[in-house]
Amino acid sequence: MFEKQENAKNDLTRRKFMHDTAATAAGVAVGLGAASGQAADKGPKSTRSYNPEMKYKPMGRTGEWVSKVCLGGHWKRIDEVVPGVFMDAKKWLSADLDMDAFQKNRYDVVTRCTERGINYIDACTWQECVAYARALKGRRDSMFLGFSWYQEEMRKKEFRTAKALIGTLDKGMREAKLDYVDVWRITMLSQSGRHTEGEVAEMMEALEISKKQGKARFVGLSSHDRLHINKMIEQYPKTIEVVCTPFTAKTKVAPKDSMFDSAKKHGVAVFGIKPFSSNRLFKGDSAPDNPNAEQDDRLARMTIRYIIETDAITAPIPGMINAHQVDNVAKAVTEGPLAKEEAEELELAMDRAWANLPAHYQWLKNWEYA
C-alpha cells in the first residue's frame, strides 16, 4: 500500500550511512569523555524529527538524542481500532501485516510520532521489524530504529553463535528491506544469566561484527535479568551501548549496586519496556469509546511522568495503537513531576495492576528495585 510513498531522496543509503558512521567514530575515538562531549555539542535540535515541545535525552554515549518517551514495537490491543486484524484469535503477533487497515494504522502512528517529536522505535519481533520498516519507507531518516528478530536470536540454542546471529541480522534486514539499523539489540533469554559465558561472548562478537560491517550503528541487548545486565555492562563496557529492560511505575532505583549505576558510568542508554505492566494498569480495553478511556489516559500519563522523573532510564517505550495514544504520552512529557495526590493515585492503581498480573507476568514484581 505504501510502496508508492517511497521518496528515494530521503532514504539513507548504505554509502551515506558508512560516511556518517565513520565521522561519528572519529569523534568518539578518544573514549567515553569524548562521546559525552560530542552528545553535548551536537545538542537535541539536530536530532531526527526534533520538536521544541518534546524533551530529549542523550542516547547514552552514542552522540544521538532521543525523545523522553519513545515508541515500543508491540501493538497488543490494535484489534480495538483495526477490527479483524488478528488471524489467530487474540494473539497479537498473528496480525495480518498485509492488511491495508493495519499498514495505514502503523503508518499513521509513526507519522504522529514524528509530528510530536518522538523519534525512536523499538522493534523486537520479525513482525514488528517488517511492519515498521514499511511504515518508515520513504522517510527512514525521520526516526531511529531499534531492531531485534527475537525468533532467531539468543532465546533459541541454534542461534547462540556469532555466525548464526549475523545470519539472523542479514536475513532480517533483507526481509525488512533495510540498508542498516540504528540499534541492533539482541533479545536474550529473559533470565539472561542462564546463558553460558561462551554464549555471551559469541553474542558480543556478533554485535561488534555488525558495526564493523556497517549493518548496525549502535548495539546492545534486551534482558529481564538486572544482575546479569549489570555484570555484562561491566564485562563488556566498550561493546554494549543500549539495553532494553523492564521499568514500571513500581520500579525504583536500588540504593546500592543498581544496574543503572553501571549504565550511567559506562554511558549505556536504557530503554524501559513494560511501562504499563502489560496493560494491567488500565481498567479499559483501549478502545476509544471505552467508558474508562479518560481515566486510563490519565494513568498512562502519570506513569510516563513517574518514569521520566526517576531519571534512571533514557526513555520508556510504550506500545501505541493510534494517534491519540501518541498525543497522550507526548502530553505527559510536558506535565512535570507528579503531585502528591497523583503519586498516591498511581500507587493504588499499580497495586491493583500487580494484584491482577497473570501467571506469566508475575516476574514483573521482581522489578520493584533495580
Steps between C-alpha positions, in 0.01 A plus 500: 500500500774742588749396231401806297579731788869424488718804452842380397653839567423468869625144543840464666716286275761261631770727356369806683456294816858376486621858454297620799613207711863565417459863597340402829771245570764766448323722750487235772835335440654645813248328727197559715590854589507594136170320444331695777644821368386419150146439619502830686647688204258350250195594703139383467405751229699301245323172576247322282146644499592767752203681652562783750200384705658157555784442746807295412782309667835378370480139385782398727844559352385464138493873430131480401200649680166324542164619626421449868224260399535273198296245306502137608444251222209303648141557381323266742157671491503617140192289428300760693567750221566262207227234528584160357875563486591193707499180298521284814246612761664747742862420417642840413795361304251339262413843360454500123797715398364534147159633604460854367338619823787361707764662280314831511477479878874444544577770243272748677644421845855551373393822329351637820817402688713702260259793524520498880879459507508132602795360309587142603316175421594177672408198286574162655317238290520419131144627465590834657820535299312451174203717601706798615744479211197530273361789704835681471542445128578827330580667833754264655702789639204638699540250787763284663414131462581240763507150351474146637379187318447325831363181345849423368722647768631393840179345630558201271807281544578479128546878482754544780809538281635814337459345155136405559414839649655690209301271273183605681586868464570454128173313452303755697643798315440326168136415576431842649680664206735701723848624410593541866354506850565772756504262797538123486398392850504123511224337704644262759325255729285701742724368778814556298721373780404154375722557196852362524800734494582355159156583363525857626846534343360376166222758520744781573710392203192514277419851621851619427500339155170669412654841565819424310293387201291818505174321573433644846592846620466412868456172684372350821263248651165430659474311829277484808790394725629817665789334684623340179453825308721671756762227463498521119534878499801477730652215299437647153491880555637582155249281317165562671346835408128434550294282735126428495360386833182535710415821685150550639325754720601277794869489412750690712876533472666273756690697767819310419634262236241623250539399136424864419821606672699284259297626204567862595867434569557347155264720300248226421154607386213319673155469344222396738260230385168403664431852638128417533562151643372334183186718508397371844512862618185580306136425572391539138587312183661796317202542267445874440137478617569297814344667807836476680696663217545841664617355830731256324653791307572673832661188642713461189621859527572471872701184436710666232553801727607277789750311285642815343546667838700209641761597239641146513421403144531665162132458408199276562379330181124431518328329210229719346205414279381838372594865462303593813727285715803669344356841586429381853853386583648806329283715727635313802852621425386861545304454824788482745540303825205331667318686774468313829139402437587381149784285632262344753240435229760337277628285784149368567450432130827308484406298809187397312698431183749274676222318681356417158819390328458164323731213589737567209553860615558442871871561437425873466470510879874440515551842343404715797870578551756491221 
